[in-house]
Amino acid sequence: MLTIKLPRLFRVHQVPRVFWEDGIISGYRHPKSSALDCVLSSFQLNNETINIWTHFLPTWYFLWRFLALSASLDFWSDAYSWPFVAYMGLVCLYPFTSSCAHTFSTMSPLARHVCYFLDYGALSLYSLGCAFTYSAYALPDRWVNGPLHRCFVPVATFNSFVCTSLSCYSRFLELECPSTSKILRTTAFVYPFLFDNIPLFYRLLFCFGEDCAWNDSVAGYFYHLFFAALTGFLFASHLPERLAPGRFDFIGHSHQLFHVCAVLGTHFQLEAVLGDMRARRAWLSARAPAAAAAHTFAVLGAALLGNLALIGLFAAALVRAPSASLILQSSLPEAERPKDK
């Protein structure tokens, strides 16, 4: 009879410091797990299980939405929809990459850092995808073809490189300077978020009248911003586990809630973008330059290659830089080493 032995779990003092999470005391997987053990652990309740599934399942939801929309929208020959196509591809990419990062991050300290480098890169590209759609469909009427419209996507592309660089570099500091590491990583994602959402802030707070694109999408953008703010708060605060260490090790800690809020925010964003895309098509098609949409995939390809190059550089630095030796350390005192059974 075939039996499957689930991997053993450990407490925080039994794994190297690089694997420690604030406020999480138990439920850690073996710091040198095999790929099979990592996959099996996703079916076992540990401190990463909910993190894995709260992004793996939404990947399939967003992919289903993408395929369903492809039946009603002409994604192949209609250049007007191409920014949305690029956005949807990145909406599917970021939760899938995150799910894989959480699944395989305990294969080794090196694998952990590289997994999260890729996770950060996918999030950076998602921020660029947001800029594609906002530039194409969400700008206030009076901004279309203006200075911000012309530079919006190029600046967002540059921001994606800044985001990936800062967030990857922050991992080199997380043991010796944890506060600095956290500030850098938070800044890395808040900065492109604030830039991308300038059109939404203006539409929601300052723009009233017929030339402000005030339609049913505005409510969706409001919910998107609300959940994005909640996502940032949970990421930065480590609540509720900081208040009761060990009580939320398996269910209810901030990273799980952060994942749920991020997905909900993306859902509302998607619906709002679709609303703008449909409601404003005639007006935007008559005024916005078609060439901008045609260049979408060229910009996306350049951003993808640039971010992969940055991730490769940081991965190489992990192996070669003497300062990285501490964050790659996997040994424990003999008395504290986890023992396989």
N, C-alpha and C positions, 0 to 999 in steps of 0.2 A: 504494500500500500504506500502510495506517494505521500510524504509529509513534508511540509515546508516549515523550517525553523526560522522564526522572526528574529531579527537582530536584537542583541541585548542593549538596554538603555543605561545611561550613567548620570551621575550627579555632577554639578559644576566643578567641584574640586578634582574630579577624575579625568578631566579633559584639559588640553592646553589652553592658555589664556586667550589665544586668538579666536577660540570658538565660544567664548563666554558671551552671554547676552544679559544686558541690565535687567535685574529683577527676576531672571529665570534660573531656578535652582536645580531642577531635575528634568528628565526627559531628553537628555543629550544622546545623540548617536555616536558610535565609535568614530574617533577622529581619523581612522585609516580604513574606512569602510570600502568594500568593493562596490563596483557599479551595480551589481545585482542586489547587494544589501541595501543600497540607496533606493532602488526601485521598490524592494519589498517593504522598506520602512514607510513608504507612502501609504501603505495599507495597515499600518500599525500606529496607534496613538502615541505620538511623541511631540516634542515642542516645535516641530516643523510641519507636521501633517496638515494642519489647517492652512498653513501658509502655502503649501503645495497646491491643495485643491481649490483654494479661493482664487487662484489665478489660472489653474489648469482648466477648470470647468468654464469660466468666462471666455477663455480662448475659443472654445467651441461655440459658445453663444454668439460671439462677434463674427466668427467665420460663417455661421449659419445666416446671420443678418446680411453679411456680405454677399453670399450666394443668392439669397432671396432677392436682394436688391438688384443683382445682376440680371434677373429675369424681367425686371420692369424698367431698368435704365440701360441706356446704350453706352456701356463702359468702353467699348472698343473704338468706335468711330466718332464719338461726341467729345470733343476737346474740353467742353465746359465741365464734364464730369471727372476729368483726369485728376485734378487736385483731390477730389473726394476718394478716388481709387487709391492714390498714394496714402492718404490718411487711413483708409480702412485696412490697408496692408500693415501699417505700423500699429494700428489698434489691435490687430491680431498678434503681432510680433511681441509687443512688450509684456503681456501677461504670460505668454508661452515661455519667453526667455526667463522671466522671473520664476515661473514654476520649475523649470529645469535647474536654475541656479540653486533654489532651495532644496531640490531633490539630490543633487550631486555635490553639494558644497562640503560634505564631510569625507570625501575621498582622501584628502590631504590638505594641509594648510595652503599649499600652492594652488590646488584645485579650487579651494574656497575663494581665494582672491580672484582668480581668473574667472570663475563663475559669476562673481559679482561685478567684475569689470564689464562682462558681456551684458549683464543686467542693466548697469548704468548706461551703457551704450544704447541699448534698446529704448530706455526711457528718454535719452537725449534725442533720438530719432523720432520718438512719438511727439516730443515737443515741436519738432520741425513739421511733423504731419499736421499738428494743430495750426501752425502758421500757414501752411498751404491752404487749408480750408477757410481760415479767417480772412486771409488776403483775397481769396476767390469769391467768398459768399457773405461774409459777416461784417465787412467794413461799413461804417455809416455812409450814407449816400454822398455827403459832402467831401469825404476823404478819398473816394474812388478816383484813381489817376493822379492823386496828389503826391507830395514828397514821401509821406510815410508809406503809401501803397507801393511806390516804386522800390523802396529799400527794405520793405518788411521781410520778405523771404530771404534775401541775402544776409540781413542781420540775424535772422533766426538760424540760418545755416551756421554762421560764425558762433552763435550762442550754443549750438549743439556741440561744437568742438570744446568750448569753454566748459560746458557742463560735464562732458566725459572726462576732460583733463582734471578738473577740480575734484570730482567724485572719486576717480581712480587714485589720485594722489593722496586723498584723505585716508585711504587704507594704510598707507605707510606710517601714518602718525597715530593710529588708533590705540596702540598700546602705551607709547611714551607720552603722548599729548592727546588724550581722549577728548577733551573739551574742544581743542582746536580742530581735531578731526571731525567732530560733530558739526561745528560751525561751518567748516568748509563744505561738507557734504550737503548740509541744509541749504547753504547759499547756492551751491551748484544747481539745485533744482528749483529754488524759489526765483532765482534771477530770470531764467528763460520763461517760467510760468508768468511772471509779472509782465514781461515784454509781450509775450504772445497774447495776453488778455487785455492789452491796452484798448483795442476796439470794443471789447465787451464792457469794460469799466466805463468807457465814454457813453456807450449806448444806454447802460443801465442808470448812470448817475447824472449825466450832464446833457443828454440829447433828447429833446422833446420837439415834436412837430412832424410835418410830413416828410422831411428829408432825413429822418433819423432811422429808417428801417425798423420802425416799432411795429412788430407783428407777433404772432403766437410763439415764435422761437425764443423771445426774450425770457419767458418763464423757464424754459429749458436751460438757458444759459445761467439764469439765477441759481437753479438747483445744482448745476455743474460747479459753479464757483463756491457754493456752500459746501459741497462735499469735498472739493479740492482744499478748501481752508481747513476742514476737519481732518483731512488726510495729513496735511502739514503739521497740524497740532499734535496728532497722535505720533507721528514720526519723531518730532522734536521732544515730546514730553515723556515718552515711555510710561504713560498711564494706561491702565491701572496697576500694572505689575510693580511699578516703583513704590507705590503705597503699601503693597502687601506682597513682598517677594515670596515666591513659591506657590502662591494661591492661584495664579493664572498661567502656570507653566504649559498646560496642554490646551486649554480653551479660554479665550477671552483676553489674551495679552495684546498689546498695542499694535504689533506688526500684523496680526490677523485682522484687527479692526481697520487698520490702515489699508490693507488689501481690499477689504469689502467697500470701504468708502471710495477708494480710487476707481474701482470698477463701476460703482453707482454713478460717480461723477462722469466717467467716460460714456456711460449709457445715456445720460441726459445730454451730454455734449453732442453725441452722435445724432440724437433725435432733433436737437435744436439746429444743427448744421443742415440736416436734411430739410427741415422746414424752411430755412433761409434759401437753400439751394433751389427748392421748388418755387417758393413764393416770389423770389426776386430774379428768376431766370431771364425774363424778357428785358427787364430794366438793365441788369448787369451785362447781358450779352450785347446790348446795343452800345455800351459805354466802356466796359473793361477790355483791355487788349487781349486778343486771343493768343498771342505769342506767349504770354505769361503762363497760360495753362499748358501750352505745348512744351515749355521748358521744364515742367514739373519733374519729369522722370530723370532728366539730365542732372538737375540739382540734387534729387534724391540719390542718384547713383554716386555723385561726387561726395555727398555727405556720408553715405554708407562706407565708401572706401576710406575716407578720411578718418572716420570714427574707428574703423577696424584697424587702421594703421596706428592710431593712438593707443588702442587697447594692446596691440602687439608690442609697442614700445614699453608700456608699463609692465606687461608680462615679462618682457626681457629684463627689465630693471629689477623685478622681483628676484630673479635668479642671479644676476650679476652684481647688484649693488650691495656693498657690505652693510649698509644701513638697514637692509631688508632682512637680515638674518634673524632678528627677533620675531618678526611677524611670520616667519616660516618655521619657527621652532615647533617641533611636534613631540619632544620628549617631556617626560614627567619624572619626578622623583620615584624611585623604585616602589615605594610604599603606596604611591597614588596612581600607578599605571593601571589602566583598565585591563582586566584579564578576561580573555575569551573563554567561554564554556562550551 
